[in-house]
Amino acid sequence: MGGASALSACLGRAPRAGEPVPGGVADPDTLPDRQHAWNDRVRRDEHGNVQLPRHHTFLYLDLDADGTPTGADRETVEAALGTLDRAYERSNEGLVYSIAYSPSYFDRYEASLPESVDLPEPRRLSGFENPTFDTQDALLHVASDRAAVVLEAEAALFGDRGEANGVAVDAKLADVASVDDRRTGFFGPGMPAERQTSGGEPINGIPDSLPVPEQSPLFMGFAAGFAGNQATEDYVTIRDGPFAGGTTKHVSNLRQRLGDWYDEQDFEARVMEMFSPTHGAEDLVEGVGENLGGDSGIDAVLDPDAIRESIAEHGRVGHAQKAARANRDDDGNVRILRRHVESTDDDVASLHFPSLQRRISTFEDVRTAMNGADLTDEPAIRQRVNNGILEYVFVQHRGNFLVPPRRHRALPRPRPD
């Protein structure tokens, strides 16, 4: 929930509610130019895996005026975002955030984006999906370990709150843009298990057995985002052109239907379909996968011939195994940086999947590999059955965005230099 009542409840009852929120910087220009540089500002576990903030809000924004933004509009946006920079430390204890812009936003201009930016309109990425495309002008993604901070920041930008963490609000995003859609997410061990019910009943997509493991950070019961299987922030950063220092962001929203996942598949089968058949057959995963440390070991099971042999022996192929085939460059570097979080919006088990990469086409390559269409000539593998986790997730939304560097974050022109 959002709004003043939710904020008041968080301020009064949330963990660390009585502790002060660390403040931001006096001069926002001293912050890193990369909006997507979060990894050194949030927690890591003992294996070096980045632990995303616990609470997330995705605000999909449309500009109120037609045509190209004015200089006054840009000043308003920069002033509003500057309030957040001064109010909150850029950390999981304060606030991390980024604002990104869609192809539809840049269509307002006669000039095109430079060749160094690959930002196509969103499209279907498999023959079995029919998502709604997010073509709003912008996406503001805010996150913190403290729910009250996320709600207060939103109220400072779009509500009637006159200050944020003691800093006066002099400008609001609401003066130039409206929220077309608001989506929320969360991440952390125990949070999915706590949220698999609503009003005493399982949420939509969770079976009556309430099977989500207590320590799992995700509804499907396994850890993810291992450091060894993630691109670095440096790798996904655009290198050239006026948007050097930025990145591209694909965000998909997937509904989860986990009755068959938990009630028809045993633990070994779930490991096989999430990671690889080898992981299941050789008992490489214990519990939610914390024993894997900082690397899932998926690179050891990517040989094409070995994948075919594994399918013949076990009758299925792994999700991570399929996707990783396209998620490595010629030098073995991981190509995309995933920051996915769970959601119970509308009491539905779902997943927000932000992916950062230099070019949107990189994400599309990885998604194509995840579809596993090239493996359906094997008798056991069908379009969605025995084909990783495709049987259990359903794409509801897709959107593509450019996360510009901080110097161009306020309603950028396509050729800002």
TORNUDO-9901 format. One record per residue (C-alpha): residue in one letter; residue number from 0; z, x, y. Coordinates in steps of 0.001 Angstrom, whole numbers. Example, Ala and Ser with C-alpha at 12.3 -4.5 7.8 and 13.67 -1.06 7.14 Angstrom:
2
 type seq      zz      xx      yy
    A   0    7800   12300   -4500
    S   1    7140   13670   -1060
This chain:
417
 type seq      zz      xx      yy
    M   0       0       0       0
    G   1    -481     992    3596
    G   2     793    -326    6877
    A   3    4007    -130    8822
    S   4    6193   -1669    6099
    A   5    5052     869    3504
    L   6    5607    3715    5949
    S   7    9086    2455    6748
    A   8    9945    2240    3045
    C   9    8696    5787    2425
    L  10   10620    7172    5374
    G  11   13804    5598    4057
    R  12   13642    6026     298
    A  13   11111    8658    -728
    P  14   12180   12017   -2229
    R  15   13174   14436     547
    A  16   13155   11463    2954
    G  17   15966   12968    4966
    E  18   14398   16420    5168
    P  19   12276   17381    8163
    V  20    8514   17657    7676
    P  21    7314   21139    8678
    G  22    5384   21071   11929
    G  23    1898   22310   12626
    V  24     444   24895   14975
    A  25     467   24947   18762
    D  26   -3199   25966   18827
    P  27   -5429   24364   16139
    D  28   -8053   27055   16746
    T  29   -5782   29478   14880
    L  30   -6325   27568   11610
    P  31   -8943   28729    9090
    D  32  -12517   27676    9845
    R  33  -12987   26351    6318
    Q  34  -11779   22770    6144
    H  35  -11893   22959    2348
    A  36   -9579   26000    2196
    W  37   -6617   24306     512
    N  38   -5811   26589   -2398
    D  39   -3568   29013    -527
    R  40   -1779   26105    1200
    V  41    -616   24173   -1874
    R  42    1466   24881   -4981
    R  43     339   26799   -8061
    D  44    1994   26742  -11445
    E  45    3087   29805  -13389
    H  46    -460   30229  -14750
    G  47   -2116   30223  -11330
    N  48   -3466   26674  -11640
    V  49   -3671   24909   -8282
    Q  50   -1410   21859   -8131
    L  51   -2979   19338   -5785
    P  52    -704   17329   -3453
    R  53     870   14283   -5071
    H  54    -505   11613   -2697
    H  55   -4085   11142   -1443
    T  56   -5920    8676     773
    F  57   -9698    8499    1115
    L  58  -10799    6735    4312
    Y  59  -14501    5858    4421
    L  60  -15472    5515    8079
    D  61  -18316    3948   10047
    L  62  -18940    4780   13696
    D  63  -18628    1730   15924
    A  64  -21649    2528   18107
    D  65  -25285    2791   17053
    G  66  -27378    5856   17817
    T  67  -26152    9399   18287
    P  68  -22547   10117   19241
    T  69  -21752   11079   22815
    G  70  -19866   14083   24091
    A  71  -16938   11776   24848
    D  72  -16970   10588   21229
    R  73  -16762   14180   20027
    E  74  -13887   14928   22358
    T  75  -12007   11893   21051
    V  76  -12489   12905   17411
    E  77  -11480   16499   18070
    A  78   -8383   15390   19986
    A  79   -7374   12973   17215
    L  80   -7740   15603   14495
    G  81   -5981   18133   16695
    T  82   -2952   15846   16693
    L  83   -2708   16223   12918
    D  84   -3004   20001   13205
    R  85    -138   20168   15687
    A  86    2010   17585   13903
    Y  87    1947   18857   10318
    E  88    2022   22218    8649
    R  89   -1195   22697    6706
    S  90     432   22625    3277
    N  91    1428   20300     467
    E  92    4788   19820    2242
    G  93    2970   18897    5436
    L  94    -630   17683    5332
    V  95   -3970   19007    4115
    Y  96   -7119   17137    5025
    S  97  -10842   17369    5698
    I  98  -13475   15221    7361
    A  99  -16991   15109    5936
    Y 100  -20280   13455    6919
    S 101  -22904   11602    4905
    P 102  -26715   11777    4927
    S 103  -26646    8369    6654
    Y 104  -24662    9867    9510
    F 105  -27221   12628   10031
    D 106  -30031   10045    9945
    R 107  -28850    9042   13417
    Y 108  -30546   12183   14736
    E 109  -34218   13054   15063
    A 110  -33579   16622   13942
    S 111  -33081   17324   10244
    L 112  -30374   19378    8607
    P 113  -31210   23067    8126
    E 114  -32526   24252    4774
    S 115  -29188   25935    4097
    V 116  -27642   22449    3624
    D 117  -28604   20480     507
    L 118  -27403   16925    1215
    P 119  -29540   14203    -405
    E 120  -28662   10528    -465
    P 121  -26492    9616   -3474
    R 122  -28378    8371   -6523
    R 123  -27866    7289  -10104
    L 124  -27144   10319  -12272
    S 125  -27551    8689  -15665
    G 126  -29574    5881  -17169
    F 127  -26439    3934  -18087
    E 128  -24705    3725  -14701
    N 129  -25199    1395  -11760
    P 130  -22797    2576   -9042
    T 131  -22384    1370   -5491
    F 132  -23477    4147   -3150
    D 133  -21076    5220    -418
    T 134  -23286    5556    2652
    Q 135  -20602    5262    5311
    D 136  -20843    7761    8159
    A 137  -17828    9864    7257
    L 138  -15045   10451    4760
    L 139  -11564   11514    5841
    H 140   -9515   12803    2893
    V 141   -5801   13341    3606
    A 142   -3187   14568    1115
    S 143     465   15538     950
    D 144    3352   15730   -1488
    R 145    5052   13207     813
    A 146    3649    9675     803
    A 147    5241    9038    4206
    V 148    3203   11860    5752
    V 149     -71   10434    4436
    L 150     815    6973    5748
    E 151    2047    8258    9095
    A 152   -1089   10336    9644
    E 153   -3232    7289    8898
    A 154   -1192    5145   11287
    A 155   -1509    7790   14006
    L 156   -5307    7768   13663
    F 157   -5941    4066   13081
    G 158   -2701    2164   13680
    D 159    -248    1606   16504
    R 160    1886    4681   15921
    G 161    2342    6644   19148
    E 162    3512    9879   17582
    A 163    3136   11846   14376
    N 164    6063   13994   13246
    G 165    7282   14046   16832
    V 166    3902   14962   18353
    A 167    2431   12493   20844
    V 168    -815   10801   19827
    D 169   -3236   11123   22740
    A 170   -6418    9994   20972
    K 171   -7260    7941   17895
    L 172  -10181    7924   15500
    A 173  -10030    4132   15841
    D 174  -11483    4563   19337
    V 175  -14838    5611   17837
    A 176  -14811    4566   14151
    S 177  -13592    1854   11798
    V 178  -12307    2097    8241
    D 179  -14899     508    5953
    D 180  -12980    1266    2755
    R 181   -9588    2730    1935
    R 182   -8866    4244   -1481
    T 183   -5737    5968   -2711
    G 184   -4976    8519   -5382
    F 185   -2205   10589   -6901
    F 186   -1808   13719   -8984
    G 187    1023   15253  -10935
    P 188    2796   15325  -14307
    G 189    4568   12046  -14947
    M 190    2830   10065  -12228
    P 191     190    8417  -14482
    A 192    2826    7459  -17061
    E 193    4988    5928  -14332
    R 194    2024    3976  -12988
    Q 195     486    2694  -16231
    T 196    2252    -620  -15649
    S 197    2402   -3001  -12697
    G 198    4871   -5857  -12597
    G 199    5897   -5017  -16151
    E 200    2353   -5330  -17545
    P 201    -192   -2604  -18327
    I 202   -2674   -2074  -15542
    N 203   -6311   -2834  -16274
    G 204   -7712    -152  -18566
    I 205   -4401     841  -20178
    P 206   -3639    -554  -23680
    D 207    -464   -2510  -24432
    S 208     944     479  -26292
    L 209    1461    2260  -22940
    P 210     353    5557  -24478
    V 211     -17    7845  -21445
    P 212    2124   10937  -22198
    E 213    5081   11472  -19913
    Q 214    4007   14969  -18855
    S 215     317   14278  -18377
    P 216   -1110   14621  -14845
    L 217   -4025   12320  -15772
    F 218   -4363    8966  -17543
    M 219   -6404   10450  -20403
    G 220   -3441   12539  -21498
    F 221   -4509   16126  -20836
    A 222   -4140   18717  -18121
    A 223   -7253   19709  -16171
    G 224   -8287   21969  -13313
    F 225   -7499   25214  -15143
    A 226   -7899   28162  -12759
    G 227  -10272   29970  -15106
    N 228  -12587   26970  -15225
    Q 229  -12764   26301  -11488
    A 230  -15058   27789   -8868
    T 231  -13344   29711   -6102
    E 232  -13364   28394   -2550
    D 233  -15436   31417   -1591
    Y 234  -18056   30587   -4210
    V 235  -18576   26979   -3050
    T 236  -18808   27932     632
    I 237  -22187   27682    2367
    R 238  -23234   31224    3248
    D 239  -25973   30850    5877
    G 240  -27063   28746    8808
    P 241  -25083   26817   11416
    F 242  -22819   25247    8779
    A 243  -21821   28563    7190
    G 244  -18175   28246    6235
    G 245  -18590   24622    5165
    T 246  -19384   23100    1787
    T 247  -20855   19965     257
    K 248  -18713   17289   -1347
    H 249  -19685   14737   -3957
    V 250  -17111   12003   -4540
    S 251  -17419    9602   -7438
    N 252  -14992    6858   -8413
    L 253  -14755    6104  -12133
    R 254  -13048    3191  -13826
    Q 255  -11245    4061  -17067
    R 256  -10988    1838  -20161
    L 257   -8639    3645  -22503
    G 258   -7903    1122  -25262
    D 259  -10270    2753  -27747
    W 260   -9365    6235  -26454
    Y 261   -5748    5851  -27498
    D 262   -5744    3112  -30148
    E 263   -8804    4153  -32174
    Q 264   -8781    7939  -31736
    D 265   -5999   10132  -33044
    F 266   -4834   13195  -31131
    E 267   -7243   15587  -32848
    A 268  -10205   13332  -32094
    R 269   -9157   13063  -28429
    V 270   -8967   16852  -28189
    M 271  -12417   17133  -29761
    E 272  -13946   14696  -27305
    M 273  -12159   16025  -24215
    F 274  -12577   19757  -24906
    S 275  -14672   20564  -28003
    P 276  -14589   19952  -31759
    T 277  -13454   23559  -32206
    H 278  -10423   22921  -30003
    G 279   -9441   20023  -32239
    A 280  -10194   21568  -35617
    E 281   -8373   24807  -34803
    D 282   -5351   23141  -33111
    L 283   -5959   24977  -29854
    V 284   -4367   22250  -27711
    E 285    -696   21313  -27872
    G 286     620   18213  -26136
    V 287   -1124   17760  -22782
    G 288   -2594   21262  -22969
    E 289     -24   23291  -21078
    N 290    -222   25940  -23819
    L 291   -3757   26773  -22627
    G 292   -2287   28459  -19556
    G 293   -4874   29165  -16890
    D 294   -8041   28763  -18968
    S 295   -9141   26008  -21337
    G 296  -11118   28492  -23452
    I 297  -14246   26371  -23137
    D 298  -16522   29373  -22496
    A 299  -16077   30426  -26114
    V 300  -17796   27268  -27432
    L 301  -20945   27056  -25283
    D 302  -23477   28708  -27575
    P 303  -26282   26104  -28091
    D 304  -26653   26802  -31811
    A 305  -22895   26666  -32333
    I 306  -22734   23310  -30506
    R 307  -25376   21904  -32864
    E 308  -23514   23245  -35895
    S 309  -20264   21762  -34611
    I 310  -21914   18353  -34145
    A 311  -23232   18483  -37703
    E 312  -19752   19296  -39022
    H 313  -17583   17045  -36856
    G 314  -19934   14294  -35653
    R 315  -19093   14609  -31951
    V 316  -19344   16866  -28909
    G 317  -16772   17687  -26223
    H 318  -16840   16575  -22591
    A 319  -15828   19947  -21131
    Q 320  -18135   21724  -23562
    K 321  -21192   19741  -22411
    A 322  -20525   19997  -18681
    A 323  -19725   23724  -18763
    R 324  -23225   24488  -20046
    A 325  -24557   23886  -16509
    N 326  -21408   24924  -14670
    R 327  -21892   28689  -14980
    D 328  -24319   30888  -13045
    D 329  -26187   33853  -14528
    D 330  -23138   36071  -13946
    G 331  -20755   33653  -15611
    N 332  -19179   32334  -12403
    V 333  -18050   28695  -12358
    R 334  -20228   26753   -9887
    I 335  -18165   23714   -8792
    L 336  -14592   23194   -7623
    R 337  -13097   19911   -8874
    R 338  -10232   18155   -7087
    H 339   -9908   14933   -9035
    V 340   -6955   12575   -8736
    E 341   -5961    9350  -10453
    S 342   -5739    5897   -8870
    T 343   -4342    2433   -9527
    D 344   -6131     686   -6669
    D 345   -6414   -3042   -7487
    D 346   -4220   -2379  -10556
    V 347   -7108    -629  -12329
    A 348   -6829    2766  -14007
    S 349   -9432    4847  -12237
    L 350  -10282    8349  -11131
    H 351  -11436    9773   -7805
    F 352  -13587   12819   -8501
    P 353  -14261   15026   -5456
    S 354  -16431   18019   -6352
    L 355  -17121   20901   -3968
    Q 356  -20216   23094   -4300
    R 357  -22686   24899   -2058
    R 358  -25455   22426   -2903
    I 359  -25264   18826   -4093
    S 360  -27961   19649   -6652
    T 361  -25407   21854   -8414
    F 362  -23177   18876   -9080
    E 363  -26169   16871  -10249
    D 364  -27040   19639  -12728
    V 365  -23522   19593  -14148
    R 366  -23484   15803  -14405
    T 367  -26826   15879  -16238
    A 368  -25346   18322  -18747
    M 369  -22281   16082  -19092
    N 370  -24561   13151  -20008
    G 371  -25578   15048  -23144
    A 372  -28938   13272  -23366
    D 373  -30435   16431  -24856
    L 374  -28037   16096  -27813
    T 375  -28808   12488  -28767
    D 376  -31447   13663  -31237
    E 377  -28455   14459  -33436
    P 378  -27798   11378  -35613
    A 379  -24078   11248  -34768
    I 380  -24501   11442  -30985
    R 381  -25421    8301  -29095
    Q 382  -25868    7732  -25395
    R 383  -22129    7102  -24969
    V 384  -20601    7208  -28475
    N 385  -19230   10500  -29865
    N 386  -20560   11976  -26612
    G 387  -17509   13430  -24874
    I 388  -15602   10853  -22794
    L 389  -18597    8775  -21669
    E 390  -17439    5841  -23788
    Y 391  -14275    5510  -21708
    V 392  -15305    6108  -18063
    F 393  -17598    3996  -15881
    V 394  -18927    5115  -12505
    Q 395  -18214    2603   -9741
    H 396  -19101    4602   -6603
    R 397  -20985    7751   -5650
    G 398  -21236    9446   -2264
    N 399  -22516   12769    -917
    F 400  -21036   14483    2135
    L 401  -21174   17693    4159
    V 402  -17778   19210    4937
    P 403  -18634   21216    8064
    P 404  -16621   24230    9161
    R 405  -13805   23379   11542
    R 406  -15795   24458   14591
    H 407  -18290   21636   13910
    R 408  -15956   19027   12421
    A 409  -16121   16545   15332
    L 410  -19298   14463   14867
    P 411  -21630   17429   14334
    R 412  -25289   17511   15284
    P 413  -27606   18541   12410
    R 414  -28547   21678   14383
    P 415  -25248   22372   16169
    D 416  -26073   25932   17221
